[in-house]
Amino acid sequence: MTRLQLPRFQYTAREPVSGACFTGYADELSKSYATFLAEQLSVHLAGHGVDLSRLTWQTDNGCEFLENQDEQGLPAAVRALSSSHRYIPPKRYTWQSDVETVHRLVEDEFFDRETFTGPADFWRKVTTYWLYFNLVRPNRAKEWQSPLQILQAQAPALAGAVLNWRPLNLSKRHHLYLPSPHHRGHDLPGFPS
């Protein structure tokens, strides 16, 4: 992964009823990337008719999910988008087991089996895996149904397009929102040297 300059970290949001996963990848763990995934996923969900006020984000207490005194970070971002947020209480290890199970599955079913020739190959393969995971892959813990099948039964109006999520290159997309290296401050160019 390092030699080919592929992202080292996976950010995962999992919907617990259907088991659907929405992922992004980046070169580092950061509050900015976690927040950006939450914002992008919220826009995606709202665009497909999901009522964000009925959505609760649950995170562990990792530094990438904490908010500072200025209320910046994932919890503040999702609240600003009408959703709620809660932290997993300390030492409640099973509260995060659903996401940890997915991390183990993607390691066993994808990363341990695939090789990559470069970034473009990685993005093609990881996109195919997550589309397979959400649309086709049966889940033993969900009575051998795929997330699509569960969503078709639970919320037929949402099924299909809402699961057509492409993993985000958080590093690349996030940098679109940042000033270029030739700028200083917010949006003012630096003086020539």
N, C-alpha and C positions, 0 to 999 in steps of 0.2 A: 504494500500500500504506500509506503513512504517513497520507495524508489520510483514508482509511477506517479507520484504526487496526487494520490487519491485521498479523499476525505477520510479522516481517522475516526470521526464520531458520528453516531446516528442519533437523531432526535426522533422520538416516537410519541405519537398521540394515538391512543386506542379507545375505541368506543366499546364499552363492556358488554352490551347486549348482543350485538352482532359479531363482535370480535374484529371489526374492520380496523385497519391500521393506516395512519397517515404519517409519512416520514419525511425527514429532511436530513441532509448530511453536511458536515462542516469540518474544518481543520482543527477546531478547538472547541472546548466547552465554554460557552459564554451566555450571559444573561441576554445579550442582544440577539443571538441566534435563537434561543428558546422563545423569546418574545416575538421575533419575526415569524417563526413557524406558527405560533398561536394566532397572530394577526392574519397571516395568509390563509390558514385553515379556516378561521372564522369567516373570512370573505368568501371562500369557496363554499362553505356550508350554507351561509346566508343566501348566496347566489343560487343555490339549489332548493331553497324553501325551508331550510331548518330555522326554527325560531331560537335565536341565540339566547333569549332570556330563560329558556328551559334547559340550557347547557351548563353543567358544572365541570370545571377543570379541577382535577386532583393531581397534585404533584408531591414528590418527596421534598425533603428540605435541603436539597443540593444548592450550592451557591448560584447555579444558573437559573434557579427559580425564585430566589429571594428578591424582595423589593427593598429599595433604600428609603431613607427618610423623605425623599421627594416623591415617593410612591411611583418609582419607575421600575419596570420589570413586568414579567408575565402576569402576575396577579392583577396589577393595575390596568394592564392592557386589556385583559379579558373582561374586567369589570366595566371599562370604558365602552366595550362593545356589547354591553347588556348581559353578559354571562356572569356566573359566580365562580369563585375559586376557593379551594380548601387545601390545606396541607395535611399530609398523612401525619398523625401524631407520632412522636418518637417511640421507637421500639415496637411499632405495629408492622412487622415485616411482611405479613400476608396481605396487607392493603395494597401493596405494589406488585403482588405476584403475577397479575395478569400481564403487565408490561414486561416483567422479567421473563415470563414464559415465552413471550414473543421474541425477546432478544436471544434466548436460547434457540428457538426454532430457526430464526434467520441465520444464526451461526451454523447450526447443524445442516440445514437444508440448502443454504445458499453460499455463505462465505467459505465453509470447509470444502465445498465441492467445485466452486468456480475458480477459474484463473482469469486474469484480466491483462489485455495487451496495452491498455492505456485508458485515459479518462473517458473517451467516447465509448469504448467497450464497456467500462464499468457502468456508465449511466444507462446504456441500452439494457444491460443485463439486470441491473437493480430495478429498473422500471418494469421490466417483464416479470420479475419475481413478485413485486408488490401488486401488480395487476392480477397475477395468478392467485396470490394470497387472498385478496379481497373478493375476486369474482368466481373463482373455481375451487380453490383448495378446501376440502372438507375438514372440519375441526372436530376432533374426537370429543372435546369438552362441550361442544355445542350440538350434540346428537348427530355428528357426522354431516353437518350442514356447513356450507360456505357462508361468509358474511352476506353475500348477495342473496342467497336463499332466505336467510333469516330476515333481512331487510324487506324482501318482497312480501313476506308474510306479515311482518310487524308494521311496515310503513311503505306500502306499494308506490305511493307517489314519489318517494325519495329514491327508490331502488334504481340502480344502474348508474346514471350520470354522477351522482354524489360519490360513488366509489371509484370513479375514473380519475383517480389522483395520481399525479406523477411526482415521485420523490423530488424534493427541492434541493438544489445546490445552494444551500444557505449562504455560503461564503460569496459566491458570485452574485446572487440576487441582492444580498445585503449591501454589497459594495456599490450597487446602483443608487442607493440612497445616501451614500457618503460623498463628500466632496472629493474631487480628483486630487492626486498627490501634489499638483501644481498650485493648489489653493491653500490658504491659511485661514483660520477662523471658520466661520460658518459658510459664507459663500463669496468671500472677498479674495481676489487673487493676491498672491504674495508679491512683494517688490522684487524686481529683477536683481540678481546679484552682480 
